[in-house]
Amino acid sequence: MQNLNKVLGDISSIRMQMARSTDFRGYGPATLAGTGVLAIAAAMAQGRWLPDAEHHVAAYVAMWISAAAVSAALIGAETVARTRRMHRGMADTMLRMAIEQFLPAVAAGSLITWVLIHYAAAAAWMLPGLWQVIFSLGVFSSCRFLPKLMIAAGIWYLMTGLFCISLADARALSPWAMGISYGAGQLLVAGILLYHARKERNEI
């Protein structure tokens, strides 16, 4: 029995090492580009129905959390399907690793949002910048098993987040502070994945 447990442990370790050395192919460029378009659409909706977001912070947060939830659902559904198709036997391990890379960023973003809304409402203008900086950390963390160029997307989100924070007032709640950042950022991510996929096909 002990030998069996040891063998199973060794197999699990080998599977994990293989997963860490394999590029993750679960993210689909088309869906990621779609989430970029969704961010732009959300910015347009905010501009039309919530132009004075600084006076309706709860509605602003609800709008963008809803857009993020829809994006996460779309990406999640396709990622599971693509991972099972592309990685086959290692699908569960690869999915677990992908989730583990972004989970701390999601948790941190959720907690910071809750704290600012409930205890520091006057600083709510910082939310767009903080969301983008935290998202950039998730991207950087995921770069270890994504194309090397993905670091450019992490830098983009970091820079746009810092720019939003530098505004230092309600201008950071402008529709396009989020729309341009996530719209262009997700299109950049999609472009990098598409370029990498085409490069791999040409090398075969």
DAQUI-V180893 format. One line per field, one symbol per residue. psi: psi as a letter, one per 20 degrees, with the letter a starting at -180 (. if undefined). A space follows every 10 residues. Layout:
psi = ???
//
This chain:
psi = ghhghgghgg gggggggggh jpppjhppgg ghhhhghhgg hhghgghgil hmhhilhghg ggghhgghgg ghggggghgg ghghghidhj gggggggggh highgggggg ggggggghil hhjhiigggg ghghhhhhgg hihhkrqhii hhhggghggh ghgghihkai hijqhihggg ghghghhggg ggggggghgh hhi.
//
